[in-house]
Amino acid sequence: MTVQNQNFDIVVVGAGPAGSVCAAQLQKYGHRVCVIDSQKFPREHIGESLSPGIWHHMQTLGLTEALQASKKFICQSIEIHWPGSKIQRRELAGKPGIIIKRSDFDYLLLNHAVAAGVQLKLEHRLLSQAKLTDYCWSLTVLHQSQTQQINCKWLIDASGRARACRGTVQKNTRKTLCLVSYLPFNENAVPFIKAFSHGWLWGMPLPDKRFNLMLFVDASYYQKHIATQQKNYFSRVVNDLLLDLAKTQPALKQLICNLQAIKKISVVDATSYYSTQAISDQLIMIGESALALDPLSSSGVEKALQTSISAAIVVNTLLKKPHNTQLAKDYYQQLITQSARQHQQWADDFYAQGAPYFQTGFWQRDANNRVKVKQLPKKSDNIDNIDKNRLEPERITANSLLNKSTKIRYIQTAALTGQFIEAVDAIQHPNFTQAFSFIADFAIASFLKKLPDQAFAAAQLYAQLSIHTVPDKAKYILNWLIQNELLVTVNETHAPKYQG
């Protein structure tokens, strides 16, 4: 039986974090949005560790207070047992990370989408999609033995690794699998990662008195040595690793006692990849449909929210400002590609530490067979970073004369500006592999381009910056420009002193 057709501006396939957030944003931009998902919510899902960057996105969504009120663990540090370095307890700088049941977190975001006006269709499975015209999709959806036809202008694939709308991906590694199990645990412990000869173990306590253990191995090794003895292998390897970990965290001995009581071990794909065509005509991939990061980064959910917020702005641009179509498409594909490569480079560097110590397939393939990408200079890892130990360098005074570096070049590039992708001024400089427009949300390229090409006292530049932003940020930006050699000192012999 087929029910009457329904029409929407946008249909999002997948009600996870990426789908919920993207749908909510687009609904707020004035579009009629529907989310479909084959599952019933709330539902269990791995990925309980959220990196500190999650707070920024939750603030953007107006959900900071809701997250603060949720049942969670605050993660201030992680214990690292890795070859080539001493055991270390790494403290997280700035805001803390979070450990939260994904069923709770995902449901929070889904309720946010519904409150925004998004129409939700759970337990609706996408059977097929077809383009009726250049500007319209027709979807066939199954719900309780009934098929429904849904038409829309834009289709958003937020179905995760299932990738309901398919498409081509670039794998960053050979296939990696994750063996996941949960054990009872009512002690206090710090999340950890620990390498072993054929992979690595990640463990974390959960707010519901359980402990999540994830063992990452090469898929080919799994098929040859683990598949037929999965429970025995997992228990034996994890037992040996926990015995060592318990030397620094005695509370973990409780897990050793509980290992024999394991009831279920799930095996999930943990291969990192990115879509080489994340956006096409009336179709866009977000979240893990667009890119899956190496689990070492612990940033998968954060990146899913970033791509979904950006994708909503991209789609809004394409619907309301079609003259910026190519600009918006290029922006989004570049975002996906660069994000994937930068995160993979970080993971590659970390894995490379283990290659000299473990002469096994997992570590040697990571040393030799991963996708090679150009490493970014240290200065451009994050253009919002500044060395706080070098604020107000001694060589710079209020009267120090500064001028723009002659190495600066200005170009036009795409950027997020409110609800749209627009062409904005950007800076190219030898210290950075990528052009950039903003520092700490301040349009620095536009500011420097309008600044006369002459020497200014440092205090004058600070005063100019303070006109456009708060004093603390003005100070931050000025020091950042000096440290990164975008502002350089000039000969002060014949220059007038600042009298401010």
BELWO-V743708 format. One record per pair of residues at least 12 apart in sequence whose C-alpha atoms are under 10 Angstrom apart, sorted by the first residue. I is the first residue (numbers start at 1). GAP is how many residues later the second one is. Records with the same first field share a line. If there is no record, write none. Layout:
I=GAP ; GAP
This chain:
1=141 ; 144 ; 145 ; 146 ; 147
2=138 ; 139 ; 140 ; 143 ; 144 ; 145 ; 146 ; 147
3=143 ; 144 ; 145 ; 146 ; 147
4=143 ; 144 ; 145 ; 146
5=133 ; 134 ; 135 ; 143 ; 144 ; 145 ; 146
6=28 ; 132 ; 133 ; 142 ; 143 ; 144 ; 145 ; 146
7=25 ; 26 ; 27 ; 129 ; 130 ; 131 ; 142 ; 143 ; 144 ; 145 ; 146
8=23 ; 24 ; 25 ; 26 ; 111 ; 129 ; 142 ; 143 ; 144 ; 145 ; 146
9=17 ; 18 ; 21 ; 22 ; 23 ; 24 ; 25 ; 127 ; 128 ; 142 ; 143 ; 144 ; 145 ; 146 ; 310
10=13 ; 16 ; 17 ; 21 ; 22 ; 23 ; 24 ; 25 ; 126 ; 127 ; 141 ; 142 ; 143 ; 144 ; 145 ; 146 ; 272 ; 273 ; 305
11=12 ; 21 ; 22 ; 23 ; 24 ; 25 ; 107 ; 108 ; 126 ; 128 ; 139 ; 140 ; 141 ; 142 ; 143 ; 144 ; 145 ; 146 ; 272
12=21 ; 22 ; 23 ; 24 ; 25 ; 108 ; 140 ; 142 ; 143 ; 144 ; 145 ; 146 ; 147 ; 272 ; 273 ; 274
13=21 ; 22 ; 23 ; 24 ; 25 ; 108 ; 111 ; 112 ; 113 ; 142 ; 143 ; 144 ; 145 ; 146 ; 147 ; 150 ; 151 ; 152 ; 272
14=21 ; 22 ; 23 ; 24 ; 25 ; 107 ; 108 ; 111 ; 112 ; 142 ; 143 ; 144 ; 145 ; 146 ; 148 ; 149 ; 150 ; 272 ; 273 ; 275
15=20 ; 21 ; 22 ; 23 ; 24 ; 25 ; 26 ; 91 ; 92 ; 94 ; 95 ; 98 ; 105 ; 106 ; 107 ; 143 ; 144 ; 145
16=19 ; 21 ; 25 ; 27 ; 29 ; 86 ; 87 ; 89 ; 90 ; 91 ; 93 ; 94 ; 142 ; 143 ; 144 ; 271 ; 285 ; 288
17=85 ; 88 ; 89 ; 90 ; 91 ; 92 ; 93 ; 141 ; 143 ; 270 ; 284 ; 285 ; 287 ; 288 ; 291
18=88 ; 91 ; 92 ; 139 ; 140 ; 141 ; 142 ; 267 ; 268 ; 269 ; 270 ; 271 ; 283 ; 284 ; 285 ; 286 ; 287 ; 288 ; 289 ; 290 ; 291 ; 293
19=16 ; 17 ; 18 ; 90 ; 91 ; 94 ; 137 ; 138 ; 139 ; 140 ; 141 ; 266 ; 267 ; 268 ; 285 ; 286 ; 289 ; 290
20=14 ; 15 ; 86 ; 87 ; 88 ; 89 ; 90 ; 91 ; 92 ; 93 ; 94 ; 98 ; 100 ; 138 ; 285 ; 288
21=36 ; 37 ; 40 ; 85 ; 88 ; 89 ; 91 ; 92 ; 283 ; 284 ; 285 ; 286 ; 287 ; 288 ; 291
22=13 ; 91 ; 134 ; 136 ; 264 ; 265 ; 282 ; 283 ; 284 ; 285 ; 286 ; 287 ; 288 ; 289 ; 290 ; 291 ; 293
23=12 ; 87 ; 89 ; 90 ; 91 ; 93 ; 94 ; 95 ; 96 ; 97 ; 133 ; 285 ; 286 ; 288 ; 289
24=37 ; 85 ; 86 ; 87 ; 88 ; 89 ; 90 ; 91 ; 92 ; 93 ; 94 ; 284 ; 285 ; 288
25=36 ; 87 ; 88 ; 91 ; 93 ; 283 ; 284 ; 285 ; 286 ; 287 ; 288 ; 291 ; 394
26=87 ; 90 ; 92 ; 282 ; 283 ; 285 ; 286 ; 287 ; 288 ; 289 ; 290 ; 393
27=86 ; 87 ; 89 ; 90 ; 91 ; 92 ; 285 ; 289
28=85 ; 88 ; 89 ; 90 ; 284
29=283 ; 284 ; 287 ; 390
30=87 ; 286
31=86 ; 87 ; 285 ; 288
32=85 ; 86 ; 87 ; 120
33=80 ; 84 ; 85 ; 86 ; 87 ; 119 ; 121
34=79 ; 80 ; 83 ; 84 ; 85 ; 86 ; 87 ; 116 ; 118 ; 121
35=75 ; 78 ; 79 ; 83 ; 84 ; 85 ; 86 ; 87 ; 89 ; 121 ; 123
36=83 ; 84 ; 85 ; 86 ; 87 ; 88 ; 89 ; 90 ; 105 ; 122 ; 123
37=83 ; 84 ; 85 ; 86 ; 87 ; 88 ; 89 ; 104 ; 121 ; 122
38=83 ; 84 ; 85 ; 86 ; 87 ; 88 ; 103 ; 104 ; 105 ; 121
39=82 ; 83 ; 84 ; 85 ; 86
40=81 ; 82 ; 83 ; 84
41=62 ; 63 ; 65 ; 66 ; 69 ; 81 ; 82
42=60 ; 61 ; 62 ; 63 ; 64 ; 65 ; 66 ; 68
43=58 ; 59 ; 60 ; 61 ; 63 ; 64
44=57 ; 58 ; 59 ; 60 ; 62
45=56 ; 57 ; 58 ; 59 ; 61
46=55 ; 56 ; 57 ; 134 ; 135 ; 166 ; 168 ; 222
47=52 ; 53 ; 54 ; 55 ; 165 ; 248 ; 251 ; 252 ; 253 ; 254
48=24 ; 50 ; 51 ; 52 ; 53 ; 54 ; 55 ; 56 ; 57 ; 156 ; 157 ; 158 ; 159 ; 164 ; 250 ; 253
49=24 ; 25 ; 26 ; 48 ; 49 ; 50 ; 51 ; 52 ; 53 ; 142 ; 154 ; 155 ; 156 ; 157 ; 249 ; 250 ; 251 ; 252 ; 253
50=24 ; 25 ; 46 ; 47 ; 48 ; 49 ; 50 ; 52 ; 248 ; 249 ; 250 ; 251 ; 252
51=24 ; 41 ; 44 ; 45 ; 46 ; 47 ; 48 ; 246 ; 247 ; 248 ; 249 ; 250 ; 251 ; 252
52=22 ; 23 ; 24 ; 40 ; 41 ; 42 ; 43 ; 44 ; 45 ; 46 ; 246 ; 247 ; 250
53=41 ; 42 ; 43 ; 44 ; 45 ; 246 ; 248 ; 249 ; 250 ; 253
54=41 ; 42 ; 43 ; 44 ; 245 ; 247 ; 248 ; 249 ; 251 ; 252
55=12 ; 13 ; 40 ; 41 ; 42 ; 43 ; 247
56=39 ; 246 ; 250
57=245 ; 246 ; 248 ; 249 ; 252
58=51 ; 244 ; 247
60=249
61=48 ; 51 ; 244 ; 248
62=50
63=45 ; 46 ; 49
66=39 ; 42 ; 43
67=31 ; 33 ; 37 ; 38 ; 41 ; 42
68=30
70=30 ; 31 ; 34 ; 35 ; 38
71=28 ; 29 ; 30 ; 33 ; 34 ; 135 ; 136 ; 137
72=26 ; 27 ; 28 ; 29 ; 32 ; 33 ; 134 ; 135 ; 136
73=23 ; 24 ; 25 ; 26 ; 27 ; 28 ; 132 ; 133 ; 134 ; 135
74=21 ; 22 ; 23 ; 24 ; 25 ; 26 ; 133
75=16 ; 17 ; 20 ; 21 ; 22 ; 23 ; 24 ; 115 ; 116 ; 129
76=14 ; 15 ; 16 ; 17 ; 18 ; 19 ; 20 ; 21 ; 22 ; 114 ; 115
77=12 ; 13 ; 14 ; 15 ; 16 ; 19 ; 20 ; 113 ; 114 ; 115
78=12 ; 13 ; 14 ; 19 ; 111 ; 112 ; 113 ; 114 ; 115 ; 125 ; 126
79=12 ; 110 ; 111 ; 112 ; 113 ; 114 ; 115 ; 124 ; 166 ; 169 ; 170
80=111 ; 112 ; 113 ; 114 ; 115 ; 122 ; 165
81=111 ; 112 ; 113 ; 114 ; 115 ; 119 ; 120 ; 163 ; 164
82=111 ; 112 ; 113 ; 114 ; 118 ; 268 ; 269 ; 271 ; 272
83=111 ; 112 ; 113 ; 267 ; 268 ; 269 ; 270 ; 271 ; 272 ; 273 ; 274 ; 275
84=266 ; 268 ; 269 ; 270 ; 271 ; 272 ; 273
85=268 ; 269
87=107 ; 158 ; 161
88=104
89=101 ; 102 ; 103 ; 159
90=102
97=201
99=92 ; 105 ; 106 ; 107 ; 108
100=105 ; 106 ; 107 ; 108
101=105 ; 106 ; 107
121=20 ; 22
122=21
123=18 ; 19 ; 20 ; 21
124=16 ; 17 ; 18 ; 19 ; 20 ; 22 ; 23 ; 24
125=15 ; 16 ; 17 ; 18 ; 19 ; 22
126=13 ; 14 ; 15 ; 16 ; 17 ; 21 ; 22 ; 38 ; 39
127=12 ; 13 ; 14 ; 15 ; 20 ; 21 ; 37
128=12 ; 13 ; 14 ; 21 ; 36 ; 37
129=12 ; 20 ; 21 ; 22 ; 26 ; 35 ; 36
130=21
131=20 ; 21 ; 22 ; 150 ; 151
132=19 ; 20
133=20
134=19 ; 147 ; 148
135=17 ; 18 ; 19 ; 146 ; 147
136=15 ; 16 ; 17 ; 18 ; 19 ; 146
137=13 ; 14 ; 15 ; 16 ; 17 ; 18 ; 145 ; 146
138=12 ; 13 ; 14 ; 15 ; 17
139=12 ; 13 ; 16
152=130
153=128 ; 129 ; 130 ; 166
154=127 ; 128 ; 129 ; 130 ; 161 ; 164 ; 165
155=126 ; 127 ; 128 ; 129 ; 130 ; 160
156=123 ; 126 ; 127 ; 128 ; 129 ; 130 ; 133 ; 152 ; 155 ; 156 ; 159
157=121 ; 126 ; 127 ; 128 ; 129 ; 130 ; 131 ; 132 ; 133
158=126 ; 127 ; 128 ; 129 ; 130 ; 131 ; 132 ; 146 ; 150
159=126 ; 127 ; 128 ; 129 ; 130 ; 131
160=125 ; 126 ; 127 ; 128 ; 129 ; 130 ; 131 ; 132 ; 144
161=108 ; 109 ; 110 ; 112 ; 126 ; 127 ; 128 ; 129 ; 130 ; 131
162=126 ; 127
163=122 ; 123 ; 125 ; 126 ; 127
164=121 ; 125
165=118 ; 119 ; 120 ; 124
166=109 ; 119 ; 123
167=108 ; 109 ; 110 ; 111 ; 112 ; 118 ; 122 ; 123
168=106 ; 107 ; 108 ; 109 ; 110 ; 122
169=103 ; 104 ; 105 ; 106 ; 107 ; 108 ; 109 ; 120 ; 121 ; 122
170=102 ; 103 ; 104 ; 105 ; 106 ; 107 ; 121 ; 167 ; 170 ; 201
171=100 ; 101 ; 102 ; 103 ; 104 ; 105 ; 120 ; 121 ; 169 ; 199 ; 200
172=99 ; 100 ; 101 ; 102 ; 120 ; 121 ; 122 ; 168 ; 169 ; 172 ; 173 ; 176 ; 194 ; 197 ; 198 ; 199 ; 200
173=45 ; 97 ; 98 ; 99 ; 100 ; 121 ; 171 ; 175 ; 192 ; 193 ; 196 ; 197 ; 198
174=44 ; 45 ; 46 ; 97 ; 98 ; 99 ; 188 ; 191 ; 192 ; 195 ; 196 ; 197
175=42 ; 43 ; 44 ; 45 ; 94 ; 95 ; 96 ; 97 ; 98
176=23 ; 40 ; 41 ; 42 ; 43 ; 44 ; 45 ; 46 ; 92 ; 93 ; 94 ; 95 ; 96 ; 118 ; 186
177=22 ; 37 ; 38 ; 39 ; 40 ; 41 ; 42 ; 43 ; 44 ; 45 ; 90 ; 91 ; 92 ; 93 ; 94
178=21 ; 22 ; 23 ; 24 ; 35 ; 36 ; 37 ; 38 ; 39 ; 40 ; 41 ; 44 ; 87 ; 88 ; 89 ; 90 ; 91 ; 92 ; 93 ; 117
179=22 ; 34 ; 35 ; 36 ; 37 ; 38 ; 43 ; 51 ; 52 ; 55 ; 86 ; 87 ; 88 ; 89 ; 90 ; 91
180=22 ; 23 ; 32 ; 33 ; 34 ; 35 ; 36 ; 54 ; 84 ; 85 ; 86 ; 87 ; 88
181=22 ; 29 ; 30 ; 31 ; 32 ; 33 ; 34 ; 53 ; 78 ; 81 ; 82 ; 83 ; 84 ; 85 ; 86
182=21 ; 22 ; 23 ; 24 ; 27 ; 28 ; 29 ; 30 ; 31 ; 32 ; 73 ; 77 ; 80 ; 81 ; 82 ; 83 ; 84
183=22 ; 26 ; 27 ; 28 ; 29 ; 30 ; 71 ; 72 ; 73 ; 75 ; 76 ; 77 ; 78 ; 79 ; 80 ; 81
184=21 ; 22 ; 24 ; 25 ; 26 ; 27 ; 28 ; 70 ; 71 ; 74 ; 75 ; 77 ; 78
185=20 ; 21 ; 22 ; 23 ; 24 ; 25 ; 26 ; 27 ; 66 ; 67 ; 69 ; 70 ; 73
186=19 ; 20 ; 21 ; 22 ; 23 ; 24 ; 25 ; 65 ; 68 ; 69
187=18 ; 22 ; 23 ; 24 ; 63 ; 64 ; 65 ; 66 ; 67 ; 68
188=17 ; 21 ; 61 ; 62 ; 63 ; 64
189=14 ; 15 ; 16 ; 17 ; 22 ; 60 ; 61 ; 62 ; 63
190=13 ; 14 ; 15 ; 59 ; 61 ; 62
191=12 ; 13 ; 14 ; 15 ; 20 ; 21
192=12 ; 13 ; 21 ; 53 ; 57
193=20 ; 21 ; 22 ; 52 ; 103
194=21 ; 47 ; 48 ; 50 ; 51
195=20 ; 21 ; 46 ; 156 ; 159 ; 163 ; 168
196=19 ; 20 ; 21 ; 41 ; 42 ; 44 ; 45 ; 158 ; 161 ; 162 ; 166 ; 167
197=20 ; 157 ; 158 ; 160 ; 161 ; 162 ; 163 ; 164 ; 165 ; 166
198=17 ; 18 ; 19 ; 20 ; 23 ; 24 ; 160 ; 161 ; 162 ; 163 ; 164 ; 165
199=16 ; 17 ; 18 ; 19 ; 22 ; 152 ; 155 ; 159 ; 161 ; 162 ; 163 ; 164
200=14 ; 15 ; 16 ; 17 ; 38 ; 41 ; 96 ; 162 ; 163
201=12 ; 13 ; 14 ; 15 ; 16 ; 36 ; 37 ; 40 ; 41
202=12 ; 13 ; 14 ; 93 ; 94
203=12 ; 39
210=45
211=41 ; 44
213=21 ; 25 ; 42 ; 52
214=20 ; 24 ; 51 ; 52 ; 53
215=19 ; 22 ; 23 ; 52
216=51 ; 52 ; 53 ; 54 ; 55 ; 79 ; 80 ; 146
217=53 ; 144 ; 145 ; 146
218=52 ; 53 ; 143 ; 144 ; 145 ; 147
219=50 ; 51 ; 52 ; 143
220=141 ; 142
221=139 ; 140 ; 141
227=40
230=35 ; 36 ; 37
231=28 ; 29 ; 31 ; 32 ; 33 ; 34
232=28
234=25 ; 28 ; 31
235=21 ; 23 ; 24 ; 25 ; 26 ; 27
236=23 ; 24
238=17 ; 18 ; 21
239=14 ; 16 ; 17 ; 18 ; 19 ; 20 ; 21
240=16
241=15
242=12 ; 13 ; 14
243=12 ; 13
270=22 ; 23 ; 24 ; 25
271=21 ; 22 ; 23 ; 24
272=16 ; 19 ; 20 ; 21 ; 22 ; 23 ; 68 ; 71 ; 72
273=15 ; 16 ; 17 ; 18 ; 19 ; 20 ; 21 ; 64 ; 67 ; 68 ; 71
274=14 ; 15 ; 16 ; 17 ; 18 ; 19 ; 62 ; 63 ; 64 ; 65 ; 66 ; 67
275=13 ; 14 ; 15 ; 16 ; 17 ; 58 ; 61 ; 62 ; 65
276=14 ; 15 ; 57 ; 58 ; 60 ; 61
277=13 ; 52 ; 55 ; 56 ; 59 ; 60
278=12 ; 13 ; 51 ; 54 ; 55 ; 56 ; 57 ; 58 ; 59
279=32 ; 35 ; 36 ; 49 ; 50 ; 51 ; 53 ; 54 ; 57
280=49 ; 53
281=44 ; 48
282=33 ; 36 ; 37
283=32
284=24 ; 27 ; 28 ; 30 ; 31 ; 45 ; 48 ; 49
285=22 ; 23 ; 26 ; 47 ; 48 ; 51
286=17 ; 18 ; 19 ; 20 ; 21 ; 22 ; 23 ; 24 ; 25 ; 26 ; 46 ; 50
287=13 ; 14 ; 15 ; 16 ; 17 ; 18 ; 19 ; 20 ; 21 ; 24 ; 49
288=12 ; 13 ; 15 ; 16 ; 19
289=15
290=14 ; 17 ; 18 ; 43 ; 46 ; 47 ; 50
291=12 ; 13 ; 16 ; 45 ; 46 ; 48 ; 49
292=12 ; 48 ; 51
293=46 ; 47 ; 48 ; 49 ; 50 ; 51 ; 54
294=46 ; 49 ; 50 ; 52 ; 53 ; 54
295=52
296=47 ; 48 ; 50 ; 51 ; 52 ; 54 ; 55
297=46 ; 47 ; 49 ; 50
299=44
303=33 ; 36 ; 37
306=29
307=25 ; 28 ; 29 ; 32
309=110
310=21 ; 22 ; 25 ; 105 ; 106 ; 109 ; 110 ; 111
311=17 ; 18 ; 20 ; 21
312=107 ; 108
313=15 ; 19 ; 103 ; 104 ; 105 ; 106 ; 107 ; 108
314=13 ; 14 ; 15 ; 16 ; 17 ; 18 ; 102 ; 105 ; 106 ; 107 ; 108
315=13 ; 14 ; 17 ; 104 ; 105 ; 106
316=12 ; 103 ; 104 ; 105
317=12 ; 102 ; 103 ; 104 ; 105
318=102 ; 103
320=100
321=99 ; 100 ; 101
324=90 ; 96 ; 97 ; 98 ; 99
325=96
326=88
327=86 ; 87 ; 88 ; 94 ; 95 ; 96
328=86 ; 87 ; 88 ; 92 ; 93 ; 94 ; 95
329=85 ; 92
330=83 ; 84
331=82 ; 83 ; 84 ; 85 ; 90 ; 91
332=82 ; 83 ; 89
338=35 ; 96
341=30 ; 31 ; 32 ; 33 ; 34
342=31 ; 32 ; 33 ; 34 ; 39
344=26 ; 27 ; 28 ; 29 ; 31
345=25 ; 26 ; 27 ; 28 ; 29 ; 30 ; 31
346=29 ; 30
347=19
348=18 ; 19 ; 20 ; 22 ; 23 ; 24 ; 25
349=17 ; 18 ; 26
350=16 ; 17
351=12 ; 13 ; 14 ; 15 ; 16
352=12 ; 13 ; 14 ; 15 ; 16
353=14
354=12 ; 13
355=12 ; 13
374=59
375=58
376=55 ; 56 ; 57 ; 58
377=53 ; 54 ; 55 ; 56
378=53 ; 54
379=52 ; 53 ; 54 ; 104 ; 105
380=51 ; 52 ; 53 ; 54 ; 56 ; 104
381=51 ; 52
382=57
383=49 ; 53 ; 54 ; 55 ; 56 ; 57 ; 97 ; 101
384=54 ; 55 ; 56 ; 57 ; 92 ; 93 ; 96
385=54 ; 55 ; 91 ; 95
386=90 ; 91 ; 93 ; 94 ; 95 ; 97 ; 98
387=89 ; 92 ; 93 ; 96
388=88 ; 91 ; 92
390=89 ; 90 ; 93
391=84 ; 85 ; 87 ; 88 ; 89 ; 91 ; 92
392=83 ; 84 ; 86 ; 87 ; 88 ; 90 ; 91
393=86 ; 89 ; 90
395=94
396=61 ; 62 ; 63 ; 83 ; 86 ; 93
397=60 ; 61 ; 62
398=59 ; 60 ; 61 ; 62 ; 63 ; 64 ; 99 ; 100 ; 101 ; 102
399=57 ; 58 ; 59 ; 60 ; 61 ; 93 ; 96 ; 97 ; 98 ; 99 ; 100 ; 101
400=55 ; 56 ; 57 ; 58 ; 59 ; 60 ; 88 ; 89 ; 90 ; 91 ; 92 ; 95 ; 97 ; 98
401=53 ; 54 ; 55 ; 56 ; 57 ; 58 ; 59 ; 60 ; 86 ; 87 ; 88 ; 89 ; 90 ; 91 ; 94 ; 95 ; 96 ; 97
402=52 ; 53 ; 54 ; 55 ; 56 ; 57 ; 58 ; 59 ; 80 ; 84 ; 85 ; 86 ; 87 ; 88 ; 89 ; 90
403=48 ; 49 ; 50 ; 51 ; 52 ; 53 ; 54 ; 55 ; 58 ; 79 ; 83 ; 84 ; 85 ; 86 ; 87
404=44 ; 45 ; 47 ; 48 ; 49 ; 50 ; 51 ; 52 ; 77 ; 78 ; 81 ; 82 ; 83 ; 84 ; 85 ; 86
405=24 ; 48 ; 76 ; 77 ; 80 ; 81 ; 82 ; 83 ; 84
406=23 ; 47 ; 80 ; 81 ; 82
407=20 ; 21 ; 22 ; 23 ; 24 ; 78 ; 79
408=18 ; 19 ; 20 ; 21 ; 22 ; 23 ; 37 ; 40 ; 41 ; 77 ; 78 ; 79
409=17 ; 18 ; 19 ; 20 ; 21 ; 26 ; 36 ; 40
410=15 ; 16 ; 17 ; 18 ; 19 ; 25 ; 26 ; 27 ; 35 ; 36 ; 38 ; 39
411=12 ; 13 ; 14 ; 15 ; 16 ; 17 ; 24 ; 25 ; 26 ; 34
412=12 ; 13 ; 14 ; 15 ; 23 ; 24 ; 25 ; 33
413=12 ; 13 ; 14 ; 22 ; 23 ; 24
414=12 ; 22 ; 23
415=21 ; 22 ; 23
424=12 ; 13 ; 14 ; 19 ; 21 ; 22
425=12 ; 13 ; 18 ; 19 ; 20 ; 21 ; 22 ; 23 ; 24
426=12 ; 17 ; 18 ; 19 ; 20 ; 22 ; 23
427=17 ; 18 ; 19 ; 21 ; 22 ; 59
428=17
429=55 ; 56 ; 57
430=55 ; 56
431=53 ; 54 ; 55
432=52
439=34 ; 37 ; 38 ; 41 ; 42
440=33 ; 36 ; 37
441=32
442=23 ; 26 ; 27 ; 31 ; 32 ; 35
443=25
444=21 ; 33 ; 37
447=17 ; 18 ; 21
448=38 ; 39
451=13
454=36
455=32 ; 33 ; 34 ; 35 ; 36 ; 37 ; 40
456=33 ; 34 ; 39 ; 40 ; 41 ; 42
457=32 ; 35 ; 38 ; 39 ; 40 ; 41 ; 42 ; 43
458=20 ; 21 ; 24 ; 29 ; 31 ; 40
459=16 ; 19 ; 39 ; 40 ; 41
460=38 ; 39 ; 40
461=13 ; 14 ; 17
462=12 ; 13 ; 14 ; 15 ; 16 ; 17
463=12 ; 37
465=12 ; 13
